Amino acid sequence: MANSAKRILVSVSSKSPYWSEAWESSMQVIETALGLLKESKLVCSDGNQDAKPKFIVKERWNVRTFIVFDIFHDTYDPDTAHLSGQNDLPVISVFLGEKISMNVASTFVENEVNRKVQEIHDVTGIGSRPPFSVDHMYGNVPSYPNPRTIISPP
Protein backbone atom coordinates (compact mmCIF):
# COMPACT_ATOMS: atom_id res chain seq x y z
CA MET A 1 0.00 0.00 0.00
CA ALA A 2 1.40 3.40 -1.00
CA ASN A 3 1.96 6.10 1.56
CA SER A 4 0.00 9.31 1.13
CA ALA A 5 1.72 12.62 0.47
CA LYS A 6 2.41 14.74 3.54
CA ARG A 7 3.94 18.12 4.21
CA ILE A 8 6.15 18.46 7.27
CA LEU A 9 6.58 21.76 9.11
CA VAL A 10 9.66 21.86 11.34
CA SER A 11 9.64 24.79 13.76
CA VAL A 12 13.02 25.40 15.37
CA SER A 13 13.21 27.77 18.35
CA SER A 14 16.25 29.95 18.98
CA LYS A 15 16.55 28.04 22.29
CA SER A 16 16.91 24.72 20.46
CA PRO A 17 20.25 22.94 20.09
CA TYR A 18 19.26 22.74 16.38
CA TRP A 19 19.00 26.54 15.99
CA SER A 20 22.21 27.20 13.98
CA GLU A 21 21.89 23.97 12.06
CA ALA A 22 18.33 24.83 10.97
CA TRP A 23 19.55 27.61 8.70
CA GLU A 24 23.08 26.48 7.87
CA SER A 25 22.48 22.72 7.43
CA SER A 26 18.73 22.38 6.91
CA MET A 27 18.95 18.89 5.38
CA GLN A 28 20.48 17.58 8.63
CA VAL A 29 17.52 18.99 10.58
CA ILE A 30 15.14 17.47 8.02
CA GLU A 31 16.77 14.05 8.50
CA THR A 32 16.54 14.47 12.29
CA ALA A 33 12.84 15.42 12.07
CA LEU A 34 12.12 12.51 9.73
CA GLY A 35 13.82 10.11 12.15
CA LEU A 36 11.73 11.46 15.04
CA LEU A 37 8.54 11.10 12.98
CA LYS A 38 9.36 7.50 12.07
CA GLU A 39 10.17 6.73 15.73
CA SER A 40 6.84 8.17 16.83
CA LYS A 41 4.99 6.32 14.02
CA LEU A 42 3.58 9.59 12.63
CA VAL A 43 5.38 8.64 9.40
CA CYS A 44 5.92 5.08 8.20
CA SER A 45 7.65 3.46 5.26
CA ASP A 46 5.84 0.54 3.67
CA GLY A 47 8.97 -1.35 2.62
CA ASN A 48 8.56 -0.49 -1.06
CA GLN A 49 8.70 3.24 -0.63
CA ASP A 50 10.88 5.15 1.79
CA ALA A 51 10.02 8.64 3.03
CA LYS A 52 12.51 10.60 0.90
CA PRO A 53 12.19 14.27 1.79
CA LYS A 54 11.65 16.97 -0.83
CA PHE A 55 13.05 20.15 0.77
CA ILE A 56 10.66 23.00 -0.13
CA VAL A 57 11.52 26.09 1.92
CA LYS A 58 13.26 27.47 4.97
CA GLU A 59 12.19 30.75 6.53
CA ARG A 60 14.18 32.43 9.29
CA TRP A 61 12.94 34.97 11.81
CA ASN A 62 14.77 36.33 14.88
CA VAL A 63 13.42 33.69 17.29
CA ARG A 64 12.30 30.86 15.03
CA THR A 65 13.27 29.08 11.81
CA PHE A 66 10.66 27.17 9.85
CA ILE A 67 11.60 24.36 7.49
CA VAL A 68 9.03 22.74 5.21
CA PHE A 69 9.51 19.50 3.31
CA ASP A 70 7.24 17.01 1.58
CA ILE A 71 7.29 13.22 1.63
CA PHE A 72 5.58 10.76 -0.72
CA HIS A 73 4.54 13.71 -2.92
CA ASP A 74 5.00 12.12 -6.35
CA THR A 75 2.75 14.65 -8.11
CA TYR A 76 4.62 17.76 -6.92
CA ASP A 77 5.08 20.22 -9.80
CA PRO A 78 6.91 23.48 -9.05
CA ASP A 79 5.43 25.02 -12.21
CA THR A 80 1.88 24.78 -10.81
CA ALA A 81 2.58 24.86 -7.06
CA HIS A 82 1.72 28.57 -6.94
CA LEU A 83 -1.89 27.86 -7.98
CA SER A 84 -4.63 27.58 -5.40
CA GLY A 85 -5.55 23.97 -4.64
CA GLN A 86 -2.58 22.53 -6.55
CA ASN A 87 -0.30 22.08 -3.60
CA ASP A 88 -2.46 21.41 -0.54
CA LEU A 89 -1.28 18.52 1.63
CA PRO A 90 -1.98 17.26 5.15
CA VAL A 91 0.62 18.75 7.50
CA ILE A 92 2.52 17.24 10.42
CA SER A 93 4.29 19.65 12.78
CA VAL A 94 7.62 18.99 14.48
CA PHE A 95 8.69 21.43 17.20
CA LEU A 96 12.38 21.54 18.11
CA GLY A 97 12.88 23.81 21.10
CA GLU A 98 14.08 23.14 24.61
CA LYS A 99 11.69 20.19 24.30
CA ILE A 100 10.71 18.19 21.22
CA SER A 101 7.12 17.54 20.23
CA MET A 102 5.24 16.38 17.14
CA ASN A 103 1.61 16.30 16.09
CA VAL A 104 -0.79 16.29 13.19
CA ALA A 105 -1.32 19.97 12.47
CA SER A 106 -4.64 21.67 13.10
CA THR A 107 -6.68 22.71 10.07
CA PHE A 108 -5.64 26.31 10.71
CA VAL A 109 -1.91 25.47 10.69
CA GLU A 110 -2.33 23.17 7.68
CA ASN A 111 -4.05 25.93 5.70
CA GLU A 112 -1.42 28.51 6.69
CA VAL A 113 1.51 26.25 5.77
CA ASN A 114 -0.02 25.31 2.41
CA ARG A 115 -0.90 28.97 1.68
CA LYS A 116 2.63 30.11 2.55
CA VAL A 117 4.22 27.43 0.34
CA GLN A 118 1.91 28.48 -2.51
CA GLU A 119 2.81 32.15 -1.95
CA ILE A 120 6.56 31.45 -1.96
CA HIS A 121 6.26 29.53 -5.23
CA ASP A 122 4.38 32.54 -6.62
CA VAL A 123 6.68 35.36 -5.49
CA THR A 124 9.91 33.61 -6.52
CA GLY A 125 8.81 33.66 -10.16
CA ILE A 126 8.51 31.47 -13.22
CA GLY A 127 11.14 28.74 -13.39
CA SER A 128 12.03 28.98 -9.71
CA ARG A 129 12.76 25.70 -7.96
CA PRO A 130 13.00 24.67 -4.32
CA PRO A 131 14.53 24.74 -1.87
CA PHE A 132 13.64 28.39 -1.29
CA SER A 133 15.27 30.52 1.42
CA VAL A 134 13.38 33.41 3.02
CA ASP A 135 15.40 35.40 5.55
CA HIS A 136 13.73 37.94 7.86
CA MET A 137 16.61 37.93 10.38
CA TYR A 138 17.72 41.30 11.77
CA GLY A 139 14.70 43.05 10.21
CA ASN A 140 15.55 41.94 6.68
CA VAL A 141 12.62 42.32 4.28
CA PRO A 142 12.90 39.83 1.40
CA SER A 143 12.28 41.25 -2.07
CA TYR A 144 11.02 39.36 -5.09
CA PRO A 145 11.72 41.18 -8.36
CA ASN A 146 9.94 38.74 -10.67
CA PRO A 147 6.77 37.24 -9.12
CA ARG A 148 4.43 35.11 -11.22
CA THR A 149 1.42 37.16 -10.15
CA ILE A 150 0.86 40.16 -7.96
CA ILE A 151 -0.57 39.25 -4.57
CA SER A 152 -2.26 42.09 -2.75
CA PRO A 153 -1.73 42.25 0.98
CA PRO A 154 -4.56 40.85 3.12
C-alpha positions, 0 to 999 in steps of 0.5 A: 500500500502506497503512503499518502503525500504529507507536508512536514513543518519543522519549527526550530526555536532559537533556544533549540540545540538545532537553531544554527543547524536549521539555517546552515544545514537544513537537510540535517535537521530534516533528516533528524525530524524525519527520524523522530517522525518514524520513531513516533509512528507519525510517518511510516515506510511501507517497505517499497517506498521510503520517506525521501524528503523533498526540501521545499523552503526554509524561513528564518525569523529572529526567534524561530526558523521554519523548514518545510519539506514534503514526503511521498509527494509524487505529483509535486510540480513546481510550475503549478505549485503557486496555484490555489488547490494545486499544492495542498497537503496534510501537515505534520508539525515537528517542534524543536525547542528546549523540548521536542514535540510532534503532532498532526497539524490543526486545520488552521496550521495546515491551511497557513503552511499550504498557503505560505508554500503556494505564496513562496512559489508565486513570489519567486517567479517562473522557473524557480525551484526549491529549496527556497530561502526566506530570511527575515533575520535582523529586520531583513525584508525579502524582495522578489523582483519577478513574481508570477502574479501580484498578490495584494496584501490581506 
